Amino acid sequence: MDLLTQVGPGGTVQLTQLSHKLTIDGQSRAYQVYRIRLDQLHYNHQNDRIATWISQYRAEHDGRLPDESDLEAYNEIIEGFITRSNEEAIKKTANNIKLFDQRVPGVVLANGLIIDGNRRFTCLRRLAREDPRFNWIEAVILPTSVADDPKRVKLLELAIQHGEEGKINYDPIDRLVGVYNDIIHDGLLTVEEYSRGTNTPVRDIQKMVSQANYMVEFLEFINAPEQFYLARELNLAGPLAEMPGIMRSCADEDEEEIVRQVVYANLVVEPAGDPTRFIRRFKKILKSPVAKEFIESEVELAAQVVDKLEQIPVVSTASIRDEIRADQSLVDSFANAMNISDAKAKGIKVLSTPLDNIQQASELLDNVDTAIFDHLTPEDLKKASRALNAIMGRVEEIRSFVTAGGKREA
C-alpha cells in the first residue's frame, strides 16, 4: 500500500490546504498535509510509549506480537495499550478534538504506519464510533524511501516524540525499554545518535543505558526475562535511578554482585513506604562502618527470596504478591535487618562526630596565623581573648571526660 498513490477527491486520501514543518535528516521544510481515512492507517507496535504493554502482550501470547494480518483487530489491541498507558490524557485530547477538531497534524509513512499522532489517532477512532465526521485524520505522509530505512524511522520518531511536539512525557520504564531496545538489544542506534535524536545530553543517555541494564538484570533475577511490564507494575523507576549510586558505594566487583542481588530481593519483598526512599537508606548504610555486617545479614534473606521465586511457575505481580509479599515473617525479617543496620549506622555516626569535631578544631587552630594579631584593633584583640578563654574552658571540660574514660571527674 502507498497512500501517496491514493490521493484524489472523494478518495481515502485527500489534499488539504495545510502544511506542517518537520526536520528530517537535519533539514527542516514544510510538508504537505493530507486528510486520511482512519482505516488506511495502523499503529506502530515498536512505539516506545507502549513498550511495556507490548512486552506484556508477548508474555501472555507465547512471545508473539499482535497479528497485523487483520489490521482492525490489530489496531483495537494497540488502541487498548495507548488508552491504558494514559487514560486521562486520552480523555483530555478527545474532548479537545470533539470541541475544536484536530489542530496538530500527525506524521505517517506511505505504508500507513503512524510515526507521530498515536493519541490523536486513538481519540479519533473512539469519537468516530459515535460520529462519522471524526473518521479522518490530518497528517503528513512521508515517502516509501523513509519507510524502508528503520534507523531513519526511529530517529524521526524520537525527534518528534521527544521534541517540542511531544507534550506528554513517557512513563520512565517505557523510556528505559526504548533505550534498551534501540541501543542495547537491537543496536539500531549508538548512545551518541540517541542523544542527538532526542536532544538529550550524552551523559543522561548513558545513565539510562545503565538503568536499563539493571532493569533487565532485575527481571532475570525474578525469572521473568524482558517482561518489562513487571518493572512498571512494581514501580521500579525510582529505585533503578538510584542503582548506579549504590554500586559506587561498593568496595569491589564481588561486593557489587552481592549487593545487586540483595537490592533486587528487597524490591521483590517490597520495602515499606516509598521504594526510592528505601533505596537511599540502603545506600547510606553501605557507606557506613556496618556495611559488611548488613550485607551478611541480607544475603541469607535474599537466598530465601530466590528459593521462593524458583517455586513460582509463572512470575507475575500477582504471584509475587501472593507467594512472597504475603509471607509476613520474611517481610518483617527484611524490615528488621534494614532498621537495625540503619540505627547502628546512625549510632556510629553520632559517636564519631565529637571526635571529628575535636580533630577539626585542632586543625583550625593550627591554621591561625599569629602574625595577624599585630594588625588587630584593641577591640578585636579583646574579642579574640574572650573567644580563647571560652575555648580553654571548653577544652578543660572535655578533657575531664576524656581522662576519666568518658565519665565526668568528681
C-alpha positions as CSV (number, residue, x, y, z in Angstrom):
1,M,0.0,0.0,0.0
2,D,1.2,3.5,-0.8
3,L,-1.0,6.3,0.5
4,L,0.5,8.8,-1.9
5,T,-0.9,6.9,-4.9
6,Q,-4.5,7.1,-3.4
7,V,-4.7,10.9,-3.3
8,G,-7.8,12.3,-5.0
9,P,-11.1,14.0,-4.5
10,G,-13.6,11.7,-2.8
11,G,-10.9,9.1,-2.1
12,T,-9.4,7.7,1.1
13,V,-6.6,10.3,1.0
14,Q,-7.3,13.9,0.2
15,L,-5.2,17.0,-0.2
16,T,-5.7,19.9,2.3
17,Q,-4.5,23.5,2.1
18,L,-2.3,22.9,5.2
19,S,1.4,22.3,5.6
20,H,3.5,21.2,8.5
21,K,7.2,21.9,9.2
22,L,9.4,18.9,10.0
23,T,13.1,18.3,10.4
24,I,14.3,15.1,8.7
25,D,18.0,14.2,8.4
26,G,18.9,17.6,9.8
27,Q,16.9,19.6,7.2
28,S,13.7,21.5,8.0
29,R,11.0,22.2,5.5
30,A,7.2,22.4,5.2
31,Y,5.4,19.2,4.2
32,Q,2.0,18.8,2.6
33,V,-0.7,17.8,5.0
34,Y,-3.3,15.2,3.8
35,R,-6.7,14.1,5.1
36,I,-6.6,10.4,5.5
37,R,-9.4,7.9,6.3
38,L,-8.7,6.1,9.6
39,D,-9.0,2.6,8.2
40,Q,-5.9,3.3,6.0
41,L,-3.6,3.6,9.0
42,H,-2.2,1.3,11.6
43,Y,-0.3,1.7,14.9
44,N,3.4,1.1,15.3
45,H,3.9,-1.6,17.9
46,Q,7.5,-0.5,18.2
47,N,6.5,2.8,19.6
48,D,8.4,3.3,22.9
49,R,5.4,4.8,24.7
50,I,3.8,1.3,24.8
51,A,6.9,-0.8,25.1
52,T,6.0,-2.4,28.4
53,W,2.4,-3.1,27.2
54,I,3.8,-4.9,24.2
55,S,6.1,-6.9,26.4
56,Q,3.1,-7.9,28.5
57,Y,1.2,-9.0,25.4
58,R,4.1,-11.1,24.2
59,A,4.4,-12.7,27.7
60,E,0.7,-13.7,27.6
61,H,0.9,-14.9,23.9
62,D,3.9,-17.2,23.8
63,G,6.2,-14.4,22.7
64,R,4.1,-13.4,19.7
65,L,3.3,-9.9,18.6
66,P,-0.3,-8.8,17.7
67,D,-1.2,-10.2,14.3
68,E,-1.2,-7.5,11.6
69,S,-3.0,-9.6,9.0
70,D,-6.3,-8.2,10.4
71,L,-5.5,-4.5,10.7
72,E,-8.7,-3.6,12.5
73,A,-8.2,-6.3,15.2
74,Y,-4.6,-5.3,15.4
75,N,-5.5,-1.6,15.8
76,E,-8.0,-2.4,18.5
77,I,-5.3,-4.2,20.6
78,I,-2.9,-1.4,20.3
79,E,-5.6,1.2,21.0
80,G,-6.2,-0.5,24.3
81,F,-2.5,-0.2,25.2
82,I,-2.4,3.5,24.2
83,T,-5.5,4.2,26.2
84,R,-4.4,2.4,29.4
85,S,-1.0,3.9,29.3
86,N,-2.5,7.4,30.0
87,E,-6.3,7.4,30.2
88,E,-6.5,10.9,31.5
89,A,-4.5,12.3,28.6
90,I,-6.7,10.4,26.1
91,K,-9.9,11.8,27.6
92,K,-8.5,15.3,27.5
93,T,-7.3,15.1,23.9
94,A,-10.6,13.5,22.8
95,N,-12.6,16.3,24.4
96,N,-10.4,18.9,22.7
97,I,-10.8,17.3,19.3
98,K,-14.6,17.0,19.8
99,L,-14.8,20.7,20.6
100,F,-12.2,22.2,18.3
101,D,-11.3,19.4,15.8
102,Q,-7.8,18.2,15.2
103,R,-5.3,21.1,15.5
104,V,-1.9,19.5,15.1
105,P,-1.2,17.2,12.1
106,G,0.2,13.7,12.6
107,V,3.1,12.1,10.7
108,V,2.6,8.8,8.9
109,L,4.6,6.7,6.4
110,A,3.3,5.9,2.9
111,N,2.6,2.4,4.0
112,G,0.1,3.7,6.6
113,L,2.3,3.3,9.7
114,I,1.8,6.1,12.3
115,I,5.0,7.8,13.4
116,D,3.5,10.6,15.3
117,G,-0.1,11.1,16.3
118,N,-1.0,7.8,18.2
119,R,-3.1,9.7,20.8
120,R,-4.9,11.7,18.1
121,F,-5.5,8.6,16.1
122,T,-6.8,6.8,19.2
123,C,-9.1,9.6,20.1
124,L,-10.4,10.0,16.5
125,R,-11.1,6.2,16.4
126,R,-13.1,6.4,19.6
127,L,-15.0,9.5,18.5
128,A,-15.7,8.1,15.0
129,R,-17.7,5.2,16.6
130,E,-20.3,7.8,17.6
131,D,-19.9,10.4,14.9
132,P,-18.6,9.5,11.3
133,R,-17.2,13.1,10.8
134,F,-14.3,12.1,13.0
135,N,-13.3,9.2,10.7
136,W,-10.4,11.2,9.2
137,I,-7.0,12.3,10.5
138,E,-4.9,15.1,9.1
139,A,-1.2,14.1,8.7
140,V,2.0,14.5,6.7
141,I,2.7,11.4,4.5
142,L,6.4,10.5,4.2
143,P,7.5,8.6,1.1
144,T,8.5,5.0,0.9
145,S,12.2,5.9,0.9
146,V,11.8,6.8,4.6
147,A,9.7,3.8,5.5
148,D,12.3,1.5,4.1
149,D,15.0,2.7,6.5
150,P,14.3,1.6,10.1
151,K,17.1,3.8,11.5
152,R,15.6,6.9,9.8
153,V,12.2,6.0,11.0
154,K,13.4,5.6,14.6
155,L,15.3,8.8,14.6
156,L,12.3,10.7,13.2
157,E,10.1,9.1,15.8
158,L,12.5,10.1,18.6
159,A,12.9,13.6,17.3
160,I,9.2,14.2,17.2
161,Q,8.2,12.5,20.4
162,H,11.0,14.0,22.5
163,G,11.0,17.3,20.8
164,E,8.7,20.3,21.2
165,E,5.8,18.5,19.7
166,G,5.9,15.9,22.4
167,K,3.5,17.2,25.1
168,I,3.2,14.2,27.4
169,N,6.2,12.5,29.0
170,Y,6.9,8.8,28.6
171,D,6.4,6.5,31.5
172,P,10.0,6.3,32.8
173,I,10.0,2.5,32.5
174,D,8.7,2.6,28.9
175,R,11.5,5.0,28.1
176,L,14.1,2.7,29.6
177,V,12.7,-0.1,27.5
178,G,13.0,2.0,24.4
179,V,16.7,2.8,25.3
180,Y,17.3,-0.9,25.9
181,N,15.7,-2.0,22.6
182,D,17.3,0.7,20.4
183,I,20.8,0.8,21.9
184,I,21.5,-2.4,23.7
185,H,19.3,-5.2,22.3
186,D,18.9,-4.2,18.6
187,G,21.9,-2.0,18.3
188,L,19.9,0.3,15.9
189,L,21.4,3.5,17.4
190,T,24.5,4.4,19.3
191,V,24.4,6.4,22.5
192,E,25.5,9.5,20.6
193,E,22.8,9.0,17.9
194,Y,20.1,8.6,20.5
195,S,21.4,11.7,22.2
196,R,21.1,13.8,19.1
197,G,17.8,12.3,18.2
198,T,16.2,13.2,21.5
199,N,18.2,16.4,22.1
200,T,19.4,14.9,25.4
201,P,22.9,15.1,26.8
202,V,25.1,12.0,26.2
203,R,25.7,11.6,29.9
204,D,21.9,11.3,30.5
205,I,21.5,8.7,27.9
206,Q,24.5,6.8,29.4
207,K,22.7,6.9,32.8
208,M,19.6,5.5,31.2
209,V,21.6,2.7,29.5
210,S,23.0,1.8,32.9
211,Q,19.5,1.8,34.5
212,A,18.1,-0.2,31.6
213,N,20.8,-2.9,32.2
214,Y,19.8,-3.0,35.9
215,M,16.1,-3.4,34.9
216,V,17.0,-6.3,32.6
217,E,19.1,-7.9,35.3
218,F,16.3,-7.5,37.9
219,L,13.8,-9.2,35.6
220,E,16.3,-12.1,35.1
221,F,16.6,-12.3,38.9
222,I,12.9,-12.8,39.2
223,N,12.9,-15.4,36.3
224,A,10.8,-13.1,34.1
225,P,13.4,-12.0,31.4
226,E,12.4,-9.0,29.3
227,Q,8.9,-8.9,30.8
228,F,9.2,-5.2,31.2
229,Y,5.7,-4.5,32.2
230,L,6.6,-6.1,35.6
231,A,9.1,-3.3,36.2
232,R,6.3,-0.8,35.5
233,E,3.8,-2.5,37.7
234,L,6.3,-2.9,40.5
235,N,7.1,0.8,40.4
236,L,10.8,0.4,39.9
237,A,11.7,3.7,38.1
238,G,12.9,5.4,41.2
239,P,15.0,2.6,42.6
240,L,16.6,1.9,39.2
241,A,17.6,5.6,39.1
242,E,19.4,5.1,42.4
243,M,21.2,1.9,41.4
244,P,24.3,3.5,39.9
245,G,24.9,5.4,43.1
246,I,24.6,2.3,45.2
247,M,27.1,0.4,43.0
248,R,29.6,3.3,43.5
249,S,29.4,2.6,47.3
250,C,30.7,-1.0,46.8
251,A,34.3,-1.9,47.5
252,D,34.8,-4.1,44.5
253,E,33.1,-6.1,41.8
254,D,32.4,-9.1,44.0
255,E,30.6,-6.9,46.5
256,E,28.7,-5.2,43.7
257,E,27.4,-8.6,42.6
258,I,26.2,-9.5,46.1
259,V,24.7,-6.0,46.7
260,R,22.7,-6.2,43.4
261,Q,21.2,-9.5,44.4
262,V,20.3,-8.1,47.9
263,V,18.8,-4.9,46.4
264,Y,16.7,-7.0,44.0
265,A,15.5,-9.3,46.7
266,N,14.4,-6.3,48.8
267,L,12.5,-4.8,45.9
268,V,10.7,-8.1,45.4
269,V,9.7,-8.3,49.0
270,E,8.6,-4.6,48.7
271,P,10.1,-2.3,51.3
272,A,7.7,-0.4,53.4
273,G,6.9,3.1,52.2
274,D,8.4,4.8,49.2
275,P,10.8,2.4,47.4
276,T,13.1,5.2,46.2
277,R,13.5,6.5,49.8
278,F,14.2,2.9,50.9
279,I,17.0,2.6,48.3
280,R,18.5,5.8,49.6
281,R,18.6,4.4,53.1
282,F,20.3,1.3,51.7
283,K,22.9,3.5,50.1
284,K,23.7,5.3,53.3
285,I,24.2,2.0,55.2
286,L,26.6,0.8,52.5
287,K,28.7,4.0,53.2
288,S,28.8,3.3,56.9
289,P,31.1,1.0,59.0
290,V,28.2,-1.5,59.4
291,A,28.0,-2.2,55.7
292,K,29.7,-5.6,55.8
293,E,27.5,-6.7,58.7
294,F,24.4,-5.5,56.9
295,I,25.2,-7.3,53.7
296,E,25.9,-10.6,55.5
297,S,22.6,-10.4,57.3
298,E,20.8,-9.7,54.0
299,V,22.4,-12.4,51.9
300,E,20.6,-15.2,53.7
301,L,17.3,-13.4,53.3
302,A,17.9,-12.9,49.6
303,A,18.6,-16.6,49.2
304,Q,15.1,-17.3,50.7
305,V,13.6,-14.9,48.0
306,V,15.5,-16.7,45.3
307,D,14.1,-20.1,46.5
308,K,10.6,-18.8,46.6
309,L,10.9,-17.3,43.1
310,E,12.1,-20.7,41.8
311,Q,8.9,-22.3,43.1
312,I,6.6,-19.9,41.2
313,P,5.7,-21.4,37.7
314,V,4.9,-18.1,36.1
315,V,6.2,-14.9,37.8
316,S,3.7,-12.0,37.8
317,T,2.8,-9.1,40.0
318,A,0.0,-11.3,41.5
319,S,2.3,-14.3,42.2
320,I,4.9,-12.0,43.8
321,R,2.2,-10.5,46.0
322,D,0.6,-13.9,47.0
323,E,3.7,-16.0,47.3
324,I,6.4,-13.6,48.6
325,R,4.9,-10.4,49.9
326,A,2.2,-12.3,51.8
327,D,4.9,-14.0,53.8
328,Q,4.8,-11.6,56.7
329,S,7.7,-13.3,58.5
330,L,10.0,-12.8,55.5
331,V,8.8,-9.2,55.1
332,D,9.4,-8.5,58.8
333,S,12.9,-10.0,58.6
334,F,13.9,-7.7,55.8
335,A,12.5,-4.7,57.6
336,N,14.2,-5.6,60.8
337,A,17.6,-6.1,59.1
338,M,17.3,-2.7,57.5
339,N,16.1,-0.9,60.6
340,I,18.8,-2.5,62.9
341,S,21.6,-1.6,60.5
342,D,20.2,1.8,59.9
343,A,20.1,2.5,63.6
344,K,23.7,1.2,64.1
345,A,24.9,3.3,61.2
346,K,23.3,6.4,62.7
347,G,24.7,5.5,66.2
348,I,28.2,5.1,64.9
349,K,27.9,8.5,63.2
350,V,26.7,10.1,66.4
351,L,29.6,8.5,68.3
352,S,32.2,9.5,65.8
353,T,31.0,13.2,65.5
354,P,32.6,14.5,68.7
355,L,36.0,13.1,67.8
356,D,35.6,14.5,64.3
357,N,34.8,17.9,65.7
358,I,37.8,17.9,68.1
359,Q,40.2,17.0,65.3
360,Q,38.7,19.7,63.0
361,A,39.0,22.3,65.8
362,S,42.7,21.3,66.3
363,E,43.3,21.7,62.6
364,L,41.6,25.1,62.5
365,L,43.7,26.4,65.5
366,D,46.9,25.1,63.7
367,N,46.0,27.3,60.8
368,V,45.7,30.5,62.8
369,D,48.4,33.0,61.6
370,T,49.6,34.7,64.9
371,A,51.3,37.5,62.9
372,I,47.9,38.8,62.1
373,F,47.3,39.9,65.7
374,D,49.9,42.7,65.2
375,H,47.4,44.4,63.0
376,L,44.2,43.9,65.0
377,T,42.4,46.8,66.8
378,P,42.3,46.7,70.7
379,E,38.6,45.8,70.4
380,D,39.3,42.9,68.1
381,L,42.0,41.7,70.5
382,K,39.5,41.7,73.3
383,K,37.1,39.6,71.2
384,A,39.9,37.2,70.4
385,S,40.8,37.0,74.1
386,R,37.3,36.3,75.2
387,A,36.9,33.6,72.5
388,L,40.2,31.9,73.6
389,N,39.1,31.9,77.2
390,A,35.8,30.2,76.1
391,I,37.8,27.7,74.1
392,M,40.1,26.9,77.0
393,G,37.2,26.5,79.4
394,R,35.5,24.1,77.0
395,V,38.8,22.2,76.4
396,E,39.2,21.6,80.1
397,E,35.6,20.4,80.4
398,I,36.0,17.9,77.5
399,R,39.4,16.8,78.9
400,S,37.8,15.9,82.2
401,F,35.6,13.4,80.4
402,V,38.4,12.0,78.3
403,T,40.8,11.5,81.2
404,A,38.0,9.9,83.3
405,G,37.3,7.4,80.5
406,G,34.0,9.0,79.4
407,K,32.8,9.9,83.0
408,R,33.0,13.3,84.5
409,E,35.5,13.6,87.3
410,A,34.0,14.1,90.8
